[in-house]
Structures are given as structure tokens and as C-alpha cells.
């Protein structure tokens, strides 16, 4: 792609309000070296298209499907649960999916996805890890967090009322906390009855988002570790919708909607 004024086709998709711009790098060449600057420019909700980041679909040399993602600030992300569910639909719509169930490779490893007949998508999160709770001093507060990992780092804190939680203040302060050298996704979670949880997330590289799929998996495992949930399916209510987390051990899957918002074309321009 030689001209900096060339246009790129994109599809904006969302999973529970977690929205990304998807580009089909199989159908047409894409300058991946410019992805960080393009993610920043295109994700801007006033001067760009508006999104939580940019996700590129490509094939590896052996033909396997690959998902590469960049957050709204241009930083590279290893995994995104809602992005993974959306890219499954995106790949199928582009004629690249080998069937209703297939693997997508991510920087955190391969993940199995399944297109369900009701329009939802189920995606395996791999081995979801949680640690013992730790107390940390953050933004003038002493808070307890459960560190976790679902291909990207998380820290879960349980609160009485998630709507009144200091998501912005604490979430932003956690990005420079010595316990999480590369930043961290921070989940604020309220325990409900009937194996239900309510979650808000401050995502590293994007700020507060309406949903976080990997976060939902970590939250469900952390709640199970605390004895707050017992069933094989946990409903996690997010600001943009709800996800169901399946599984009782470390191997978990998330299930929920993946919707196309609109398609368009955007100039590569001179983003830096």
C-alpha cells in the first residue's frame, strides 16, 4: 500500500459495548507497522471513528487465523475476550472461517471460538489464573485485590456498590503501581445473588470500557475462589450487557453477543 492517502475498509463491532475497529488483512494488505498510530487516531471518539482499539485479522504462514490488537492509546494487547468473540463473526462474514467452530491465534496463544445459532459467540479463555488476595495502597486508599491473568493481567477488587466505585481514580493509579509493572486491567465487582456478578473495568490502554471479556473470566474465577459463586455458569453483568462464564476450574469460556455496528472506509492519512 504505497499511498498514505489510501483508504482502508473497516467494520466496527461491539460485544456488550466493548467496541473495536476490525480490518481484514487477509483480503487486502494493511501496513501493520503503522497500527499503533492508526489505533490512536481511529479510536478517538471525537476526531476518529471512535473505539476501544483496533483489531487486525490475518493468516499465519501455515494458514491459521490470527488476531492482532492495539488499544486506543496505541499499545499492543495480547488478548481481548470480546474482541475475540467479535473477530469470530468477522472472519465468518469475510468467508475465512472453516466452520462454526475454529481456532483463532492471539499473542496469548490459540483460542477456540464457536458461532452459536442464536447469534452469540462462545470463546475459550484458556487457563485463567488467580492468586491469593493482596492489600495495596492506591490513590490514598488501602484496598484488597485479587491478581489474575487470562492472557493479560487483571486485578479484581470486590465492592459493595459498583456504581459508586472510584473506577477512574483507582484504575488510573493502578497503571503505575509497582505491583503491576506493565499496567493492569482493574475490575470492580459487586456480588449479587444467584451466581451473578456486576462488573466495571478500567482497561489499561483504554480507560473505563463498557465491558471486558477476559476480565469477566478472571472475576468469575476470583468470586469462585472466595466462595461467592458455585454454579457451572456465572452471569457477569457489565455496563454494556451481560456475559456468561462457563466452567468451574481454570479452563473457562465466555459467551455473549457480538454485533456489527457499521462498515466503512477510512483514509490512512498521516497518523503518527
C-alpha positions in Angstrom: 0.0 0.0 0.0 2.1 2.9 -1.3 0.0 5.9 -0.9 -0.5 7.5 2.5 -3.9 8.8 1.3 -5.1 5.3 0.5 -8.3 4.1 2.2 -8.9 1.1 4.3 -12.1 -0.8 4.7 -13.2 -1.5 8.3 -16.0 -2.9 10.3 -17.0 -1.6 13.7 -18.2 -4.3 16.0 -19.1 -4.5 19.7 -19.5 -7.1 22.3 -21.5 -5.9 25.3 -20.4 -2.3 24.3 -16.7 -3.2 24.1 -16.2 -1.8 20.6 -13.3 -2.2 18.1 -12.5 -1.4 14.5 -11.8 -4.6 12.6 -9.7 -4.7 9.5 -9.4 -7.7 7.1 -5.7 -8.1 6.4 -6.4 -11.3 4.5 -8.4 -9.6 1.8 -6.2 -6.6 1.4 -2.7 -5.6 2.6 -2.5 -3.5 5.7 0.5 -1.5 7.0 0.7 -3.3 10.4 3.8 -1.2 11.3 1.5 1.8 11.4 -1.1 0.1 13.6 -0.2 1.9 16.8 -0.6 5.4 15.4 -3.7 4.4 13.4 -5.3 2.8 16.5 -4.8 6.1 18.4 -6.2 8.2 15.5 -9.1 6.0 14.6 -10.2 5.2 18.1 -10.6 8.9 19.1 -14.3 9.4 19.7 -14.3 13.0 18.6 -11.8 13.1 15.7 -11.8 9.5 14.6 -14.3 6.7 14.2 -14.4 6.0 17.9 -13.5 2.7 19.5 -11.7 0.9 22.3 -9.0 -0.1 19.8 -8.0 -1.7 16.5 -8.0 -5.4 15.7 -6.4 -6.9 12.6 -7.3 -10.3 11.1 -4.5 -12.0 9.2 -3.3 -15.5 8.4 -0.1 -17.1 9.6 2.2 -18.7 7.1 0.5 -22.1 7.7 -2.9 -20.7 7.0 -4.1 -20.3 10.6 -6.3 -17.3 11.5 -4.6 -14.7 13.7 -5.9 -11.7 15.7 -3.6 -8.8 16.5 -4.9 -5.9 18.6 -3.9 -2.4 19.7 -5.6 -0.5 22.4 -7.0 3.0 22.0 -3.7 4.5 23.1 -1.8 2.5 20.5 -0.3 0.0 23.0 -0.3 -3.7 21.9 -2.7 -6.0 23.7 -2.1 -9.8 23.9 -5.7 -10.8 24.3 -9.2 -9.4 24.3 -12.2 -11.6 25.1 -14.9 -9.5 23.5 -12.6 -8.7 20.5 -12.0 -12.5 20.1 -15.8 -13.2 20.1 -16.3 -10.4 17.5 -13.4 -11.4 15.3 -15.0 -14.9 15.1 -18.1 -13.3 13.5 -15.9 -11.0 11.4 -13.9 -13.9 10.0 -17.1 -15.9 9.2 -18.6 -12.9 7.4 -15.5 -12.5 5.3 -15.5 -16.1 4.2 -12.4 -17.0 6.2 -13.9 -19.3 8.9 -13.5 -23.0 8.2 -16.8 -23.8 10.0 -18.9 -22.8 13.0 -16.1 -23.8 15.4 -12.4 -23.0 14.8 -9.3 -21.6 16.4 -8.0 -18.0 16.4 -4.4 -17.4 17.3 -3.6 -14.5 19.6 -0.5 -13.1 21.2 -1.5 -15.1 24.3 -1.9 -18.3 22.3 -4.6 -20.1 20.3 -8.2 -19.7 21.4 -11.2 -21.8 20.3 -14.3 -20.0 19.2 -17.8 -21.2 18.4 -20.6 -19.4 16.5 -23.9 -20.2 18.2 -27.2 -20.5 16.4 -28.8 -17.7 18.5 -26.2 -15.2 17.2 -24.0 -15.3 20.3 -20.3 -16.4 20.3 -18.6 -18.6 22.8 -14.8 -18.2 23.2 -12.4 -20.2 25.2 -10.2 -18.0 27.5 -7.5 -20.6 28.1 -6.2 -21.2 31.6 -7.4 -18.4 33.7 -5.2 -17.8 36.7 -6.0 -16.1 40.0 -3.7 -15.5 43.0 -4.4 -15.0 46.7 -5.7 -11.6 47.7 -3.2 -8.8 48.4 -3.7 -5.5 50.1 -2.3 -2.5 48.2 -2.2 1.3 48.8 -3.7 3.0 45.8 -4.8 6.6 45.4 -4.8 7.2 49.1 -6.8 4.1 49.8 -6.0 0.7 51.2 -7.7 -1.9 49.0 -7.7 -5.6 48.6 -7.1 -7.0 45.1 -7.1 -10.5 43.6 -4.4 -10.6 40.9 -5.3 -12.7 37.9 -4.4 -13.5 34.3 -6.4 -14.5 31.2 -3.7 -13.9 28.6 -3.5 -10.3 30.0 -3.1 -9.0 33.6 -6.0 -8.2 35.9 -6.6 -7.1 39.4 -10.1 -7.7 41.0 -11.5 -5.8 43.9 -14.9 -6.5 45.5 -17.1 -3.6 46.4 -20.5 -3.1 48.0 -21.9 -0.8 45.2 -20.1 -1.0 41.9 -21.9 2.2 40.6 -20.2 4.2 43.4 -16.8 2.6 43.0 -13.8 5.0 42.2 -13.2 3.3 38.9 -11.4 6.2 37.2 -9.3 7.3 40.2 -8.2 3.9 41.3 -8.0 2.4 37.9 -5.7 5.1 36.6 -3.5 5.0 39.7 -3.1 1.2 39.3 -1.4 1.7 35.9 1.7 3.0 37.6 1.6 0.8 40.7 4.9 -1.1 41.4 3.0 -4.4 41.7 1.9 -4.2 38.1 5.0 -3.0 36.1 3.3 -3.1 32.7 -0.1 -1.8 33.8 -3.2 -3.8 34.6 -6.9 -4.2 33.8 -8.7 -3.3 37.0 -12.1 -4.9 37.8 -14.6 -3.5 40.4 -17.1 -6.2 41.3 -20.3 -6.4 43.2 -21.6 -9.7 44.4 -25.2 -10.4 43.6 -27.4 -13.4 44.4 -28.0 -16.5 42.1 -24.4 -16.8 40.8 -24.5 -13.3 39.4 -21.8 -10.6 39.5 -21.8 -6.9 38.4 -18.6 -5.6 37.0 -17.0 -2.4 35.9 -13.5 -2.3 34.3 -10.7 0.2 33.8 -8.7 -1.3 30.9 -5.0 -0.5 30.6 -4.6 1.5 27.4 -8.3 2.4 27.0 -9.6 3.6 30.4 -13.1 2.5 31.5 -14.9 0.4 28.9 -18.4 -0.8 28.8 -17.2 -4.5 29.1 -14.2 -6.7 29.4 -14.4 -10.3 28.4 -11.1 -11.6 29.8 -12.0 -9.6 33.0 -15.3 -11.3 33.3 -13.5 -14.7 33.2 -11.0 -13.6 35.9 -13.8 -12.1 38.0 -15.8 -15.3 37.9 -12.8 -17.4 39.0 -11.9 -14.9 41.8 -15.5 -15.0 43.0 -15.5 -18.8 43.0 -12.2 -18.8 44.9 -13.9 -16.6 47.5 -16.9 -19.0 47.7 -19.3 -16.4 46.3 -20.4 -18.4 43.3 -21.0 -22.2 42.9 -22.7 -23.0 39.6 -21.0 -24.0 36.4 -22.4 -20.9 34.7 -21.9 -17.4 36.1 -23.7 -14.4 34.8 -21.5 -11.3 34.7 -23.4 -8.0 34.2 -21.4 -5.3 32.5 -22.3 -1.7 31.7 -22.9 -2.7 28.1 -24.6 -6.0 28.5 -24.0 -9.4 30.1 -21.7 -12.3 29.5 -22.0 -15.9 30.8 -18.8 -17.5 32.0 -18.8 -21.3 31.7 -16.6 -23.7 33.7 -15.6 -24.4 37.3 -11.9 -24.8 37.0 -9.1 -22.8 35.4 -10.3 -23.5 31.8 -13.1 -21.1 31.2 -15.2 -19.8 28.3 -17.2 -16.6 27.8 -20.5 -16.5 25.9 -22.4 -13.5 24.7 -23.4 -11.2 21.8 -21.1 -10.0 19.0 -22.7 -7.4 16.8 -21.7 -5.4 13.7 -22.4 -1.7 14.2 -21.4 -0.4 10.7 -18.9 -0.8 7.9 -17.0 2.0 6.2 -13.7 3.2 4.7 -11.2 5.5 6.3 -8.1 7.2 5.0 -4.7 6.1 6.3 -3.8 9.7 6.4 -0.6 10.8 8.2 -1.3 9.5 11.8 1.9 9.3 13.8 
